[in-house]
C-alpha cells in the first residue's frame, strides 16, 4: 500500500533543505487572483521561499496581465527574487494541487472549481495596485500585502501538514 495521499506527487531529489531534508513530497499550493500580477505573485514567491522545499507554490490568474514591478521590488527588499516569475492563466498551471487558495473575491467567484481536485481556501486580500497616492503609497501597500500573506502562508503550512499527517496516520492504522 502506498503512503502517498491523493493529490501528492512523487518528486525527485531531496525536496530541499540539506541532509535533514523532509522525505515527504512538497505540499503543492496554487494561488489564484484575477490578474496574476500582484497578490498571487507575492504569495507564490513567499511560499516557495518560506517553505524551504516543504512547499511548492504556483500562481495563476483568471485574466493574467503581467507581473507588477512593485511586487518584484518589495520581494527583493526581503531577499526574494521573483523577477523570473511570469503571469499565467489557470490553464497554464499543472496540477494536481494539495490546496488552491484564491486571493480576491473575483477569482473566488470565477475560479473553475471542477479543474482542481483539492481543498480550497479564500483569503480576501486587497489589491495593492489600487491605492490612492503616488508610487511610494503603492509600494507601501505592496509591503503590507506581502507581510499579511507571509503570516497567512506560515499558518497555512502548519495547519496543512498537521491535517495531512492526521489523515495519513489514520489511513496507515486502518491498513
C-alpha positions as CSV (number, residue, x, y, z in Angstrom):
1,X,0.0,0.0,0.0
2,X,1.3,3.5,-0.9
3,X,1.6,6.0,1.9
4,X,1.1,8.9,-0.6
5,X,-2.2,10.8,-0.2
6,X,-4.4,11.8,-3.1
7,X,-3.0,14.9,-4.7
8,X,0.5,14.3,-3.5
9,X,3.0,13.7,-6.3
10,X,6.3,12.0,-6.1
11,X,9.3,14.2,-6.6
12,X,12.9,13.5,-7.5
13,X,15.7,14.8,-5.3
14,X,15.7,15.7,-1.6
15,X,13.0,18.4,-1.7
16,X,15.5,21.0,-0.4
17,X,16.9,21.6,3.0
18,X,20.2,19.6,3.1
19,X,21.0,16.4,4.9
20,X,18.0,16.6,7.2
21,X,15.6,17.1,4.3
22,X,12.0,16.1,4.7
23,X,11.4,12.9,2.8
24,X,7.8,13.7,2.0
25,X,6.9,15.4,-1.2
26,X,6.3,19.1,-1.0
27,X,2.8,20.4,-0.3
28,X,1.6,21.9,-3.6
29,X,-0.2,25.2,-3.4
30,X,-1.9,27.2,-6.2
31,X,-2.6,30.9,-5.5
32,X,-5.2,32.4,-7.8
33,X,-6.2,36.1,-8.3
34,X,-7.6,37.9,-11.2
35,X,-4.5,39.4,-12.9
36,X,-1.7,37.1,-11.5
37,X,0.1,40.4,-11.2
38,X,0.5,41.2,-7.6
39,X,-1.1,39.2,-4.8
40,X,-0.7,35.8,-6.3
41,X,2.9,36.6,-7.4
42,X,3.8,37.7,-3.9
43,X,2.2,34.5,-2.4
44,X,4.0,32.2,-4.9
45,X,7.4,33.8,-4.1
46,X,6.8,33.8,-0.4
47,X,5.6,30.2,-0.2
48,X,8.4,28.9,-2.2
49,X,11.0,30.8,-0.1
50,X,9.4,30.2,3.3
51,X,8.6,26.6,2.6
52,X,12.2,25.7,2.1
53,X,11.4,22.7,0.0
54,X,8.3,21.7,2.0
55,X,6.0,23.9,-0.1
56,X,5.8,24.1,-3.9
57,X,3.8,27.0,-5.0
58,X,2.5,28.2,-8.3
59,X,0.2,31.1,-9.2
60,X,-2.3,31.9,-11.9
61,X,-4.9,34.4,-12.8
62,X,-8.4,34.3,-14.2
63,X,-7.3,37.1,-16.6
64,X,-3.5,37.4,-16.4
65,X,-2.0,40.8,-17.2
66,X,1.7,40.6,-16.3
67,X,3.8,40.9,-13.1
68,X,3.7,44.2,-11.4
69,X,7.1,45.8,-10.9
70,X,6.2,46.8,-7.3
71,X,5.7,43.1,-6.5
72,X,9.2,42.4,-7.7
73,X,10.7,45.3,-5.8
74,X,9.1,44.6,-2.4
75,X,10.1,40.9,-2.6
76,X,13.7,42.0,-3.5
77,X,13.6,44.0,-0.2
78,X,13.2,40.6,1.6
79,X,15.9,39.0,-0.5
80,X,13.4,37.0,-2.5
81,X,13.8,37.2,-6.3
82,X,10.6,36.8,-8.2
83,X,11.9,38.5,-11.4
84,X,11.7,35.3,-13.3
85,X,8.1,34.6,-12.3
86,X,5.6,35.4,-15.1
87,X,1.8,35.9,-15.3
88,X,-0.1,32.7,-16.1
89,X,-3.6,31.7,-16.7
90,X,-5.4,28.9,-14.9
91,X,-4.9,26.6,-17.9
92,X,-1.2,27.2,-17.8
93,X,-0.5,25.6,-14.4
94,X,-0.1,21.8,-14.0
95,X,-1.7,20.1,-11.0
96,X,-2.6,18.3,-9.0
97,X,-2.5,20.6,-6.1
98,X,-2.9,19.9,-2.4
99,X,-4.7,23.2,-1.9
100,X,-6.0,26.0,-4.0
101,X,-6.1,29.5,-2.4
102,X,-8.0,32.3,-4.0
103,X,-6.8,35.8,-3.0
104,X,-9.5,38.0,-4.4
105,X,-13.3,37.9,-4.4
106,X,-13.4,38.0,-8.2
107,X,-11.1,34.9,-8.5
108,X,-13.1,33.1,-5.8
109,X,-16.3,33.5,-8.0
110,X,-14.6,32.8,-11.3
111,X,-12.1,30.0,-10.4
112,X,-13.4,26.8,-12.1
113,X,-13.6,24.6,-9.1
114,X,-14.0,21.5,-11.3
115,X,-10.4,21.9,-12.5
116,X,-8.9,21.4,-9.1
117,X,-9.4,18.2,-7.1
118,X,-8.1,19.9,-3.9
119,X,-9.3,21.7,-0.8
120,X,-9.9,25.4,-1.5
121,X,-9.4,28.4,0.8
122,X,-10.2,32.0,0.2
123,X,-8.1,34.8,1.6
124,X,-9.8,38.0,0.6
125,X,-6.7,40.2,0.1
126,X,-6.9,43.8,-1.1
127,X,-5.2,44.6,-4.4
128,X,-2.2,46.7,-3.5
129,X,-2.2,48.3,-7.0
130,X,-5.3,50.3,-6.4
131,X,-4.4,52.7,-3.6
132,X,-4.6,56.5,-3.6
133,X,-1.4,58.4,-3.7
134,X,1.9,58.2,-5.6
135,X,4.4,55.4,-6.2
136,X,5.5,55.3,-2.6
137,X,1.9,54.8,-1.3
138,X,1.5,52.0,-3.8
139,X,4.9,50.5,-2.7
140,X,3.8,50.7,1.0
141,X,0.5,48.9,0.0
142,X,2.5,46.1,-1.6
143,X,4.6,45.8,1.6
144,X,1.5,45.5,3.7
145,X,0.0,42.8,1.5
146,X,3.4,41.0,1.4
147,X,3.6,40.9,5.2
148,X,0.0,39.8,5.5
149,X,0.5,37.0,3.0
150,X,3.7,35.9,4.8
151,X,1.8,35.4,8.1
152,X,-1.1,33.6,6.4
153,X,1.3,31.2,4.5
154,X,3.1,30.3,7.7
155,X,-0.1,29.4,9.4
156,X,-1.5,27.6,6.3
157,X,1.6,25.4,6.0
158,X,1.5,24.4,9.7
159,X,-2.2,23.6,9.5
160,X,-2.0,21.7,6.2
161,X,0.9,19.5,7.4
162,X,-1.0,18.6,10.6
163,X,-4.1,17.7,8.6
164,X,-2.2,15.6,6.1
165,X,-0.3,13.8,8.9
166,X,-3.6,13.0,10.7
167,X,-5.2,11.6,7.6
168,X,-2.0,9.6,6.8
169,X,-1.8,8.2,10.3
170,X,-5.5,7.2,10.2
171,X,-5.0,5.6,6.7
172,X,-2.0,3.6,7.9
173,X,-3.8,2.5,11.1
174,X,-6.6,1.1,9.0
175,X,-4.3,-0.8,6.7
